[in-house]
Protein backbone atom coordinates (compact mmCIF):
# COMPACT_ATOMS: atom_id res chain seq x y z
CA UNK A 1 0.00 0.00 0.00
CA UNK A 2 1.30 3.47 -0.78
CA UNK A 3 2.37 5.71 2.07
CA UNK A 4 -0.53 8.04 1.34
CA UNK A 5 -3.12 5.55 0.13
CA UNK A 6 -6.38 7.42 0.52
CA UNK A 7 -9.95 6.00 0.56
CA UNK A 8 -11.34 9.02 -1.18
CA UNK A 9 -9.36 11.30 -3.43
CA UNK A 10 -9.75 15.04 -3.91
CA UNK A 11 -9.74 17.22 -6.96
CA UNK A 12 -8.82 20.77 -6.05
CA UNK A 13 -8.40 21.22 -9.70
CA UNK A 14 -11.28 23.38 -9.92
CA UNK A 15 -14.01 21.22 -9.85
CA UNK A 16 -15.50 22.71 -6.70
CA UNK A 17 -14.05 26.00 -7.61
CA UNK A 18 -15.92 25.68 -10.88
CA UNK A 19 -19.26 27.19 -10.05
CA UNK A 20 -17.99 29.36 -7.22
CA UNK A 21 -15.42 31.09 -9.38
CA UNK A 22 -18.02 31.67 -12.09
CA UNK A 23 -20.40 33.18 -9.55
CA UNK A 24 -17.66 35.48 -8.33
CA UNK A 25 -16.91 36.62 -11.87
CA UNK A 26 -20.57 37.22 -12.57
CA UNK A 27 -20.89 39.23 -9.37
CA UNK A 28 -18.12 41.44 -10.70
CA UNK A 29 -20.00 41.96 -13.92
CA UNK A 30 -17.56 39.93 -16.01
CA UNK A 31 -19.01 38.00 -18.91
CA UNK A 32 -18.22 34.28 -18.89
CA UNK A 33 -19.42 31.44 -21.12
CA UNK A 34 -22.02 29.10 -19.61
CA UNK A 35 -21.03 25.45 -19.26
CA UNK A 36 -23.27 22.42 -19.33
CA UNK A 37 -24.81 20.90 -16.17
CA UNK A 38 -24.24 24.02 -14.12
CA UNK A 39 -20.55 23.20 -13.68
CA UNK A 40 -19.19 26.39 -15.14
CA UNK A 41 -16.73 28.24 -12.95
CA UNK A 42 -13.44 27.06 -11.79
CA UNK A 43 -12.57 24.54 -14.47
CA UNK A 44 -12.05 27.18 -17.13
CA UNK A 45 -10.05 29.28 -14.71
CA UNK A 46 -7.93 26.29 -13.68
CA UNK A 47 -7.27 25.25 -17.24
CA UNK A 48 -6.17 28.79 -18.01
CA UNK A 49 -3.97 28.68 -14.91
CA UNK A 50 -2.24 25.52 -16.09
CA UNK A 51 -1.81 26.81 -19.62
CA UNK A 52 -0.27 30.03 -18.39
CA UNK A 53 2.05 28.16 -16.04
CA UNK A 54 3.43 26.08 -18.88
CA UNK A 55 4.88 29.09 -20.65
CA UNK A 56 6.78 30.77 -17.83
CA UNK A 57 10.47 30.83 -17.04
CA UNK A 58 12.67 32.59 -14.53
CA UNK A 59 16.29 32.47 -13.43
CA UNK A 60 17.23 29.73 -11.01
CA UNK A 61 18.62 32.15 -8.42
CA UNK A 62 15.74 34.54 -7.81
CA UNK A 63 16.63 36.52 -4.70
CA UNK A 64 13.96 38.23 -2.63
CA UNK A 65 15.16 41.00 -0.33
CA UNK A 66 12.10 40.99 1.91
CA UNK A 67 12.55 40.07 5.55
CA UNK A 68 8.95 39.20 6.42
CA UNK A 69 8.70 36.27 4.01
CA UNK A 70 11.63 34.26 5.33
CA UNK A 71 9.22 32.26 7.50
CA UNK A 72 7.73 30.68 4.38
CA UNK A 73 10.67 28.29 4.17
CA UNK A 74 11.07 25.97 7.14
CA UNK A 75 13.87 23.64 8.16
CA UNK A 76 11.22 21.15 9.24
CA UNK A 77 10.41 18.49 6.64
CA UNK A 78 7.02 18.37 4.94
CA UNK A 79 6.56 14.89 6.40
CA UNK A 80 7.34 16.06 9.92
CA UNK A 81 5.49 14.16 12.69
CA UNK A 82 4.00 17.52 13.65
CA UNK A 83 2.73 18.44 10.18
CA UNK A 84 -0.70 16.88 10.80
CA UNK A 85 -1.06 19.09 13.90
CA UNK A 86 -0.05 22.16 11.90
CA UNK A 87 -2.63 21.29 9.22
CA UNK A 88 -5.31 20.87 11.91
CA UNK A 89 -4.57 24.40 13.15
CA UNK A 90 -4.76 25.67 9.56
CA UNK A 91 -8.13 23.94 9.09
CA UNK A 92 -9.53 25.72 12.14
CA UNK A 93 -8.33 29.03 10.73
CA UNK A 94 -9.81 28.38 7.28
CA UNK A 95 -13.11 27.23 8.77
CA UNK A 96 -13.42 30.65 10.38
CA UNK A 97 -12.60 32.35 7.07
CA UNK A 98 -15.25 30.30 5.28
CA UNK A 99 -17.84 30.89 8.00
CA UNK A 100 -17.25 34.64 7.72
CA UNK A 101 -17.98 34.56 3.99
CA UNK A 102 -14.61 33.61 2.54
CA UNK A 103 -12.45 36.14 0.77
CA UNK A 104 -13.18 38.43 -2.13
CA UNK A 105 -11.79 38.09 -5.61
CA UNK A 106 -9.47 40.23 -7.67
CA UNK A 107 -10.86 41.40 -10.99
CA UNK A 108 -9.07 39.48 -13.76
CA UNK A 109 -7.89 41.03 -16.98
CA UNK A 110 -6.11 44.31 -17.50
CA UNK A 111 -2.41 44.99 -17.34
CA UNK A 112 -0.02 43.31 -14.92
CA UNK A 113 0.47 45.29 -11.74
CA UNK A 114 3.68 45.67 -9.75
CA UNK A 115 5.27 47.93 -7.16
CA UNK A 116 4.69 51.59 -7.96
CA UNK A 117 1.41 51.02 -9.82
CA UNK A 118 -1.78 52.90 -8.92
CA UNK A 119 -4.97 51.02 -9.81
CA UNK A 120 -8.41 50.31 -8.26
CA UNK A 121 -7.62 46.58 -8.39
CA UNK A 122 -4.87 47.12 -5.81
CA UNK A 123 -7.62 47.70 -3.23
CA UNK A 124 -9.12 44.29 -4.12
CA UNK A 125 -5.66 42.75 -3.89
CA UNK A 126 -5.08 44.25 -0.46
CA UNK A 127 -8.40 42.88 0.85
CA UNK A 128 -7.63 39.44 -0.55
CA UNK A 129 -4.13 39.32 0.92
CA UNK A 130 -5.39 40.52 4.30
CA UNK A 131 -8.03 37.77 4.36
CA UNK A 132 -5.40 35.05 3.96
CA UNK A 133 -2.98 36.66 6.41
CA UNK A 134 -0.34 37.64 3.86
CA UNK A 135 -0.83 41.39 4.42
CA UNK A 136 -1.24 43.09 7.79
CA UNK A 137 -4.48 44.99 8.39
CA UNK A 138 -2.60 48.17 9.26
CA UNK A 139 -1.34 48.36 5.66
CA UNK A 140 -4.68 49.95 4.76
CA UNK A 141 -6.72 49.94 1.55
CA UNK A 142 -4.84 52.39 -0.63
CA UNK A 143 -4.96 51.87 -4.41
CA UNK A 144 -1.17 52.22 -4.59
CA UNK A 145 0.95 49.08 -5.04
CA UNK A 146 3.54 49.85 -2.36
CA UNK A 147 6.30 47.83 -0.71
CA UNK A 148 3.82 46.29 1.77
CA UNK A 149 1.74 44.88 -1.07
CA UNK A 150 4.87 43.78 -2.93
CA UNK A 151 6.14 41.77 0.06
CA UNK A 152 2.70 40.31 0.78
CA UNK A 153 2.18 39.22 -2.81
CA UNK A 154 5.61 37.59 -2.96
CA UNK A 155 4.78 35.73 0.22
CA UNK A 156 1.50 34.56 -1.30
CA UNK A 157 3.29 33.44 -4.46
CA UNK A 158 5.86 31.47 -2.48
CA UNK A 159 3.14 29.72 -0.48
CA UNK A 160 1.44 28.64 -3.71
CA UNK A 161 4.52 27.52 -5.63
CA UNK A 162 4.47 30.49 -8.01
CA UNK A 163 7.36 32.62 -9.19
CA UNK A 164 7.82 35.12 -6.33
CA UNK A 165 8.27 38.12 -8.60
CA UNK A 166 5.77 40.42 -6.91
CA UNK A 167 3.84 40.88 -10.14
CA UNK A 168 0.05 40.56 -10.14
CA UNK A 169 -0.28 38.79 -13.47
CA UNK A 170 -2.92 36.45 -14.85
CA UNK A 171 -1.64 33.27 -13.22
CA UNK A 172 -1.34 34.93 -9.81
CA UNK A 173 -4.85 36.42 -10.09
CA UNK A 174 -6.32 33.03 -10.98
CA UNK A 175 -4.64 31.52 -7.92
CA UNK A 176 -5.85 34.36 -5.70
CA UNK A 177 -9.41 33.73 -6.90
CA UNK A 178 -9.60 30.08 -5.85
CA UNK A 179 -12.33 30.15 -3.13
CA UNK A 180 -11.54 29.69 0.55
CA UNK A 181 -13.83 26.65 0.90
CA UNK A 182 -11.90 24.87 -1.84
CA UNK A 183 -8.68 25.51 0.06
CA UNK A 184 -10.37 24.26 3.25
CA UNK A 185 -11.33 20.98 1.62
CA UNK A 186 -7.81 20.66 0.27
CA UNK A 187 -6.41 20.98 3.79
CA UNK A 188 -8.88 18.40 5.09
CA UNK A 189 -7.87 15.93 2.41
CA UNK A 190 -4.18 16.31 3.12
CA UNK A 191 -4.77 15.94 6.84
CA UNK A 192 -6.11 12.46 6.06
CA UNK A 193 -2.99 11.77 4.00
CA UNK A 194 -0.69 12.86 6.80
CA UNK A 195 -2.56 10.86 9.43
CA UNK A 196 -2.39 7.78 7.23
CA UNK A 197 1.38 7.79 7.66
CA UNK A 198 2.74 5.47 10.28
CA UNK A 199 6.11 4.21 11.33
CA UNK A 200 9.58 5.68 11.34
CA UNK A 201 10.68 7.28 8.04
CA UNK A 202 14.38 6.98 8.82
CA UNK A 203 17.20 9.09 10.26
CA UNK A 204 18.10 10.04 6.69
CA UNK A 205 15.63 9.94 3.81
CA UNK A 206 14.66 11.62 0.55
CA UNK A 207 11.13 12.88 -0.07
CA UNK A 208 9.77 13.90 -3.46
CA UNK A 209 6.54 15.89 -3.25
CA UNK A 210 5.08 15.46 -6.73
CA UNK A 211 2.52 18.34 -6.80
CA UNK A 212 5.14 20.73 -5.41
CA UNK A 213 7.80 19.39 -7.79
CA UNK A 214 10.22 19.57 -4.89
CA UNK A 215 12.69 17.24 -3.19
CA UNK A 216 13.82 17.27 0.44
CA UNK A 217 16.90 15.54 1.80
CA UNK A 218 16.12 14.99 5.48
CA UNK A 219 18.58 14.14 8.24
CA UNK A 220 17.79 13.81 11.96
CA UNK A 221 14.40 15.44 11.51
CA UNK A 222 15.68 18.54 9.70
CA UNK A 223 15.84 19.40 6.00
CA UNK A 224 19.47 19.21 4.93
CA UNK A 225 18.72 20.54 1.44
CA UNK A 226 15.77 21.27 -0.84
CA UNK A 227 15.86 20.74 -4.57
CA UNK A 228 13.54 21.95 -7.29
CA UNK A 229 12.33 19.00 -9.38
CA UNK A 230 10.69 18.28 -12.70
CA UNK A 231 8.18 15.42 -12.46
CA UNK A 232 5.85 13.45 -14.71
CA UNK A 233 3.40 14.93 -17.19
CA UNK A 234 -0.30 14.49 -16.56
CA UNK A 235 -0.40 11.61 -19.07
CA UNK A 236 2.91 10.10 -17.83
CA UNK A 237 2.63 10.44 -14.09
CA UNK A 238 5.35 9.95 -11.54
CA UNK A 239 4.20 7.03 -9.35
CA UNK A 240 3.47 7.35 -5.64
CA UNK A 241 5.57 4.80 -3.77
CA UNK A 242 8.03 4.01 -0.98
CA UNK A 243 11.42 2.60 -1.87
CA UNK A 244 15.16 2.79 -1.15
CA UNK A 245 17.99 4.40 -3.09
CA UNK A 246 20.68 1.80 -3.67
CA UNK A 247 22.94 2.94 -6.52
CA UNK A 248 24.33 5.94 -8.41
CA UNK A 249 25.37 5.87 -12.08
CA UNK A 250 27.84 8.61 -13.02
CA UNK A 251 27.99 9.69 -16.68
CA UNK A 252 25.33 7.12 -17.55
CA UNK A 253 24.11 5.71 -20.79
CA UNK A 254 20.39 6.15 -21.27
CA UNK A 255 18.32 3.25 -22.53
CA UNK A 256 15.18 4.76 -24.01
CA UNK A 257 11.97 3.21 -22.57
CA UNK A 258 9.59 1.59 -25.04
CA UNK A 259 6.90 4.14 -24.19
CA UNK A 260 9.19 6.99 -25.23
CA UNK A 261 10.28 5.15 -28.38
CA UNK A 262 6.64 4.89 -29.37
CA UNK A 263 5.44 8.33 -28.27
CA UNK A 264 8.51 10.44 -29.00
CA UNK A 265 11.30 8.84 -31.03
CA UNK A 266 9.19 7.46 -33.87
CA UNK A 267 7.36 10.79 -34.46
CA UNK A 268 10.64 12.73 -34.25
CA UNK A 269 12.36 10.40 -36.73
CA UNK A 270 9.48 10.91 -39.17
CA UNK A 271 10.10 14.65 -38.96
CA UNK A 272 13.90 14.53 -38.96
CA UNK A 273 15.83 11.36 -39.90
CA UNK A 274 18.97 12.90 -38.37
CA UNK A 275 17.39 13.14 -34.93
CA UNK A 276 19.16 10.05 -33.52
CA UNK A 277 22.56 11.13 -34.82
CA UNK A 278 22.16 14.67 -33.48
CA UNK A 279 21.36 13.29 -30.03
CA UNK A 280 23.98 10.52 -30.07
CA UNK A 281 21.40 7.76 -29.81
CA UNK A 282 22.36 4.36 -31.24
CA UNK A 283 20.18 1.38 -32.15
CA UNK A 284 20.93 -2.23 -31.12
CA UNK A 285 19.15 -5.52 -31.48
CA UNK A 286 18.90 -7.73 -28.41
CA UNK A 287 22.05 -9.61 -29.42
CA UNK A 288 24.15 -6.46 -29.21
CA UNK A 289 24.39 -5.79 -32.94
CA UNK A 290 24.20 -2.13 -33.95
CA UNK A 291 21.71 -1.12 -36.64
CA UNK A 292 21.42 1.88 -38.94
CA UNK A 293 18.24 3.93 -38.79
CA UNK A 294 17.55 3.09 -42.45
CA UNK A 295 17.01 -0.55 -41.48
CA UNK A 296 13.81 0.31 -39.57
CA UNK A 297 10.35 1.06 -40.92
CA UNK A 298 9.45 4.26 -39.08
CA UNK A 299 5.86 4.14 -40.33
CA UNK A 300 5.19 1.20 -38.00
CA UNK A 301 6.01 0.27 -34.38
CA UNK A 302 8.97 -1.83 -35.53
CA UNK A 303 11.37 0.47 -33.65
CA UNK A 304 9.92 -0.70 -30.32
CA UNK A 305 11.51 -4.11 -30.95
CA UNK A 306 15.02 -2.68 -30.59
CA UNK A 307 17.16 -1.08 -27.88
CA UNK A 308 17.92 2.63 -28.23
CA UNK A 309 20.90 3.83 -26.17
CA UNK A 310 22.11 7.40 -25.76
CA UNK A 311 25.82 7.85 -25.14
CA UNK A 312 27.07 9.79 -22.09
CA UNK A 313 27.72 13.46 -22.72
CA UNK A 314 26.20 16.91 -22.73
CA UNK A 315 23.17 15.79 -24.75
CA UNK A 316 22.39 12.80 -22.56
CA UNK A 317 18.85 13.01 -21.18
CA UNK A 318 20.01 11.79 -17.76
CA UNK A 319 22.66 14.47 -17.46
CA UNK A 320 25.69 13.61 -15.34
CA UNK A 321 24.18 11.16 -12.85
CA UNK A 322 21.28 8.76 -12.36
CA UNK A 323 19.96 7.82 -8.90
CA UNK A 324 18.46 4.33 -8.80
CA UNK A 325 15.83 3.05 -6.40
CA UNK A 326 13.86 -0.18 -6.30
CA UNK A 327 10.56 0.03 -8.21
CA UNK A 328 8.54 -1.74 -10.90
CA UNK A 329 7.82 1.40 -12.91
CA UNK A 330 11.33 1.81 -14.38
CA UNK A 331 11.64 5.34 -13.01
CA UNK A 332 14.54 7.01 -11.22
CA UNK A 333 15.93 10.38 -10.14
CA UNK A 334 18.45 12.03 -12.43
CA UNK A 335 20.26 15.13 -13.60
CA UNK A 336 19.19 16.81 -16.85
CA UNK A 337 20.72 18.98 -19.57
CA UNK A 338 17.48 21.03 -19.63
CA UNK A 339 18.29 23.27 -16.66
CA UNK A 340 15.86 26.03 -17.64
CA UNK A 341 12.89 23.81 -16.77
CA UNK A 342 13.75 24.25 -13.08
CA UNK A 343 12.91 27.94 -13.41
CA UNK A 344 9.28 27.42 -14.40
CA UNK A 345 6.13 27.59 -12.31
CA UNK A 346 4.86 24.53 -14.16
CA UNK A 347 7.36 21.67 -13.79
CA UNK A 348 5.45 18.64 -15.07
CA UNK A 349 7.41 17.74 -18.17
CA UNK A 350 8.98 14.31 -17.67
CA UNK A 351 7.85 10.83 -18.65
CA UNK A 352 7.61 9.74 -15.02
CA UNK A 353 11.19 10.06 -13.81
CA UNK A 354 12.24 12.92 -11.51
CA UNK A 355 14.81 15.48 -12.62
CA UNK A 356 16.81 17.04 -9.79
CA UNK A 357 18.20 20.57 -9.63
CA UNK A 358 21.63 20.87 -7.96
CA UNK A 359 21.91 17.11 -8.21
CA UNK A 360 25.58 17.10 -7.15
CA UNK A 361 24.62 18.43 -3.72
CA UNK A 362 22.06 15.64 -3.30
CA UNK A 363 24.48 12.98 -4.57
CA UNK A 364 27.23 14.14 -2.21
CA UNK A 365 24.80 13.95 0.72
CA UNK A 366 23.71 10.44 -0.29
CA UNK A 367 27.33 9.28 -0.40
CA UNK A 368 29.00 11.08 2.48
CA UNK A 369 27.45 9.10 5.34
CA UNK A 370 26.90 5.80 3.58
CA UNK A 371 29.90 5.21 1.34
CA UNK A 372 33.38 6.09 2.67
CA UNK A 373 35.87 8.27 0.77
CA UNK A 374 33.26 10.13 -1.25
CA UNK A 375 33.00 13.92 -0.95
CA UNK A 376 32.00 16.78 -3.23
CA UNK A 377 35.44 17.08 -4.86
CA UNK A 378 35.39 13.40 -5.80
CA UNK A 379 31.85 13.68 -7.15
CA UNK A 380 32.90 16.68 -9.26
CA UNK A 381 36.00 14.85 -10.45
CA UNK A 382 34.12 11.78 -11.63
CA UNK A 383 31.59 13.88 -13.51
CA UNK A 384 34.34 15.98 -15.04
CA UNK A 385 36.11 12.85 -16.27
CA UNK A 386 33.03 11.93 -18.36
CA UNK A 387 33.82 8.27 -17.67
CA UNK A 388 31.19 5.74 -16.60
CA UNK A 389 31.23 4.76 -12.93
CA UNK A 390 28.61 2.96 -10.84
CA UNK A 391 28.57 3.31 -7.07
CA UNK A 392 26.52 1.05 -4.78
CA UNK A 393 25.51 2.73 -1.53
CA UNK A 394 26.80 0.85 1.49
CA UNK A 395 23.57 1.77 3.28
CA UNK A 396 20.41 2.21 1.24
CA UNK A 397 18.51 5.48 1.78
CA UNK A 398 14.68 5.46 2.15
CA UNK A 399 12.85 7.32 -0.61
CA UNK A 400 9.23 8.49 -0.52
CA UNK A 401 7.47 9.66 -3.68
CA UNK A 402 4.47 11.45 -2.15
CA UNK A 403 1.45 13.50 -3.18
CA UNK A 404 0.86 16.44 -0.83
CA UNK A 405 -1.10 19.43 -2.15
CA UNK A 406 -1.55 21.35 1.12
CA UNK A 407 0.49 21.52 4.30
CA UNK A 408 1.53 23.94 7.05
CA UNK A 409 4.68 24.56 9.05
CA UNK A 410 5.47 25.50 12.64
CA UNK A 411 5.30 29.21 11.83
CA UNK A 412 1.69 28.86 10.73
CA UNK A 413 2.55 29.31 7.06
CA UNK A 414 0.11 27.35 4.89
CA UNK A 415 1.21 26.01 1.51
CA UNK A 416 -0.98 24.98 -1.42
CA UNK A 417 -0.15 23.36 -4.74
CA UNK A 418 -2.23 22.52 -7.79
CA UNK A 419 -3.78 19.05 -7.78
CA UNK A 420 -1.97 18.28 -11.00
CA UNK A 421 -2.99 14.60 -11.22
CA UNK A 422 -6.60 15.13 -10.10
CA UNK A 423 -6.25 13.04 -6.94
CA UNK A 424 -8.05 15.44 -4.59
CA UNK A 425 -11.58 15.07 -6.03
CA UNK A 426 -12.98 18.09 -4.20
CA UNK A 427 -15.81 18.49 -6.69
CA UNK A 428 -17.05 14.94 -6.07
CA UNK A 429 -16.99 15.50 -2.31
CA UNK A 430 -18.88 18.77 -2.68
CA UNK A 431 -21.55 17.24 -4.94
CA UNK A 432 -22.05 14.34 -2.51
CA UNK A 433 -22.57 16.72 0.39
CA UNK A 434 -25.04 18.77 -1.64
CA UNK A 435 -27.21 15.67 -2.26
CA UNK A 436 -27.41 14.82 1.46
N, C-alpha and C positions, 0 to 999 in steps of 0.2 A: 504494500500500500504506500502511496506517496506520502511524504511528510505532511503535506497540506491537503490530503484527500478530504473532500468537502461534500456532504450529502446534498447540498443545494447550491448551485453556482450563483453568480451575480453579474449583471451586465451593465455596468455603469455607462457603458458606451452609449448612452443616450437613448436608451429606450425610455426609462422613466422620464428622463429629461425631455423626452420628445414633446409631449403635449405642453408641459410646463414652460419650456422655453418659448414655444409658439405663442402661448397665452401672454407671456411677458412681452414679446415683440409686438403683438397686437395691441396690448395696453399702451405701448409707446407710439402707436400709430404707424407702425412699419408694416408694409404690405409683405405677406408671405404666401407661397402657394399652399393650397389645401391638399392634404394627403389622405389616402383612403383609410377607412375604419377609425377615423378620429385619432390616428397616431401621428400627427404631424409634428412637431416641435423639435425635440432635441436631435433626432437622427440626422436631419439635414445639417444642423449646426455642427454635430460631431464629425460628420463626413467632411465638411469643409475644414474643420480643425485638423483632421488627419492629413488632408490634401495639402494644406498650408505647411504643416510640419515637415512634409517630405521634401520641400524645396529649400529649407533653410540651412545655412552654414555659419559657423563662427570660428574664431581662432581658439586653439586648444587652451591657451593660457589667458582666460578672460578674468582680469583682476577687478575686484569691486572694493573701492575705498570707502566703505560704509560700515561704521562700527556696530550699528544696532542689528545687523543681520548675521553676525558671526554665530549666533546661537542656532541657526538653521542646521549647521553641520555639527554632529555629535560624535564623540569618540566611542559611544556605546553602539554595539552592533544592532542592526535591524531585528535580528532574531534574539535579542536580549531576553532573559527570563522575565524582565519587568515590562517588556513592550506591551503585553496584554493589559497590564494595569494602566499604562499610559493611554492606550486606546480607549479603555473604559472611561477614563477621565475626559477624553476628547468627545466621546459619545454623549456624556452628560452635558457638556458645553454646547454641542450641536443640537441636542434636543431642545435646549432653551432658545437657541437661535430660531429653530423651526417653529416652536410654540409661539414665538413673538412675531411670526410672519415671515421669517426668512430674511434674505437680503435683496436689495434692489438690483436692477441690471444696469449695465452701461450701454448706451445707445451704440449699436454697431454702425459701420460705415464711416465715411469721412476720412480725413487724413490721419496719419499716425501722429500721436502726441508724445512729447518728451519734455524734459526739464526746460523751463523757460517759456513754454507755450501758455496761451491764455485762451480758454475755450469753455463753454457751458458744460461740456461732458466731463471736465475735470471735477466738477461738483459731484456728479454721479460716481465717478471713480473714487473720490474721497469717501463717500458714504459706504460704498461697497467694501473698501479696504478697512474702514473702521468696523464694519459688521463682522468681519472675519478676524479682527485683532491685529491686522498688519499695520494699521495706522492709528496713532493715538488720537483720542477724541479732541484733545486740546489743539490739534493741528488746524481745526476749523474747516469751514466749507467754502473757502475761496475758490474762484475759477482759475487760479494761477497754478501751473504745474511747477511747484517749488521743490526744494531739496528734500522736504519731508515726504512728499508724494513719490519722488524718485526712489528714495530708500525703501519706502513701503512697497512700491510696485516690484522692485528687485527682490525683496523678501518673498512676496507672493510668487513671483516667477520661480525662484529657487525651490519653494515648497511644492511646486507643481511640475518640476522637471523641465521648465522652459528656460530659454536663454535669458540670463539675468541682465538684460541690456537696459532696463528702465524705460523701454519704449512701449507705449500702449498701441500695439498693432492689432491686426485682425485675429491672430491666433490667441493672443493674450486676452482680448475682449471675449472671445468665445469661451475661454476657460473661466474667466470671471463670471460669465452668465450661466454656468452650470448651477442649478438650484441647490439650496442648502439641504433639502430633504434627500436629494440624490447623494450628496456627500455623506449624510448621516447613514444611509443604508450601506454605503460603501464601507464606512467604518465598522458597522455592525457585522458585515460579512467577513472582514479581515480579522475581527476579534475572534470569530469562530475558527478561522485558519490558525491564528496564533495559539488558541487554547487547545487545538488538536495536536499540537506538538508535545512530545513527551520524550523523556530521556535526556541524556547528556550529549551535547553536540560535539564535544571534544575541546581539549586545551587549545588546539590550533585547528582551524578549519577555513574553508573558502565557501562563501555564499554568493550565488548569482541571483539577483532579483530581476526576473525577466521583464516585467512591465516597466521597471525603472531603468532597465538596461545599465545596470551597475553591479560591480563586484566588490565584495569586502573580504579582505584577508584578516582574520580574527585570531588574536592570541591572548590567552588569559583573560577573556572577557572584554577586551578592548579592541577597537579597529586599528590594526597596524597600518593598513593602507587601503584606500578606495580607488577603484579603477573604472573609468567609463567603459562601457561595453557596446558591442553591436550584436544583436540577437536575431532569432529567426523571423522571417517574414510571416504574415498572417497565414499564407497558404503553405508555409514550410516551418512549422513552429518548433521552437526549442522545447524539448521535453521537460516535464517536471519530474525530478527523481532525486534520490540520495545515492551517493557513490563514494569512491575513494580515488584520489589522484595517485598513480603509481609510477609514472614514467614521463620523462621529457625527451623530445626529439629536437636536437639543434640542427639548423639548416636542413630541414626535412624535404624529402620528396613529397609530392601530393598525388595520391591516387584518386582520380575523379570518381565520385559516387555515380552509380547507374542513373539515379534520379536527375543528376545534373547533366550527365551525358545526354539524356533524353530531352530535358527541358531547356538546356542552354547550349551545349556544344553543337548538337545537330543543327539547330536553327542558325547559330553563328557561322558554322561551316557553309551553310547554304548561301549566306550573305557574303562571306569572305573566305575563300579556300585557303588563304594564308594565315588564318586565325591561329591554328595550332603552332605553326612555325614562329609566329610573332610572340607567342606566349610560352615558347619552349616546352610544349607538350608533345610527348611521343606516344605512339600506339604500339601495343604488344598483344600477341595472342597469349593464351594461357600456358604455352610451352616456353615463353620467353623470347619468341621471335619477333623482331621489330617489323612493322608494316608501314607502308607509305599511305598517305591519306587517299591517294587515287585508287587504292585497292578496296575501298569501302563505298557502298551505295548509300549516299547521304539522303536519299529520298525515302529511305525506310528506317527501321530501328536496328539495322544490322550493327551499327556502331556500338550498341549496348552489349554486344557479345565479346567485346575486347576490353583490354585494360589501358586506360589513358593515364600517363604519369607525367607530372610537371617537374622539371629539374629544379634543384635548389637555386636560389638567386633572387635578385631584386623583384622579378615578376611573379615569384611563387606566391600562390594565394594564401599559403600558411605563414608567410613572412619568415622570420628568423627562428621561430620555435613553436612546437606543438606540445600541448599539455594533455596527456592521455589519462582517462579515468574509465573505470569499468562501466559499460552500458551496452544495451542491445540495439541502440539507435544509430550507432556509428557516428556519434558526434563527439566533439572535443573542444577544448579551449585553444586558442592560437593567436599569434601575431597576425598582422595584415599589412600589405603594402598600401592599402587605401586609408591612410591616416586621417584624411579630411572627414570621413564619416563620423569620427568621434566628436566632431564639432557641431553636429546637427541635433535639433530637438528630437527629431524622429529617427531612431536608431534601430529599425527593424528591417534589416537588409539581407541577412544571411540565409543560408539554406538549412539552418538548424543548429550549426555550430556557433560558438561564442567567441567573438574577436575581442581582444584585451588591449586597452591602451596602457602604455608604460609597462609592457609585458616583462621587461627585464627586471623591474623592481619586484614583481610578483614571483618570477622564477627564482630570483636570488633568495627571497623569503622562504620559498618552498624548499630550497636546498640547504640553507644555512644551518638549520637545526636538525635536519634528517640525514644529510649526506655529507660526511666530513670533507674538508679541503675545498669546498666550493664557496666562493665569495663573488662579489660583483665584478671584480677585475677578471676573474676566471670566466665568468659568464660572458663578459664583453669580448674577451680574447677568443673564445670558441666561436662566437657569432662572427667576429671579424675575420676569422680564418676561412669562413665559408665552407668548412669541411663538415661532413655528417658526423654526428656523435649522439648516441643514445645514453641516457642516464636513468637508471632505476633508482627510485627513492628508497632509502633504507627503511624508512617508516612512511607508510602511506598516509596521506592527508585527507580527512573527510571533506566531501564536496556536497553542497546542497543547491540544486537548481530549483528555485522557489518562485511562487507567484503571489506577490504582495502588492496590492494597489493602494493601500492606505495604512499609515502607521503614525505613531507619535513618539517623541523622545522625552527625556527627563525634563527638558526646559519647557515642555508644553507646546513645542512646535509640531504641527500636524502636517504630514506630507500626503499628497495624492498623486496618483499616476493614472494614465488612461488604461482602461481595461482592453488592451490591444487584442487579446485572443477571445474576447466575449465570454469570460468565465464567471463574471459577477452577476449576470442575469437579474439585474435590479428591476427591469420592466416586468418580468414574469412575476416577481415577488409582489410588485405593486398591484398588478392586475388581479392576482389571487386575493389580496387583501380587500380589493374593491368589491369582489363578488361575495365576500362574507357578510 
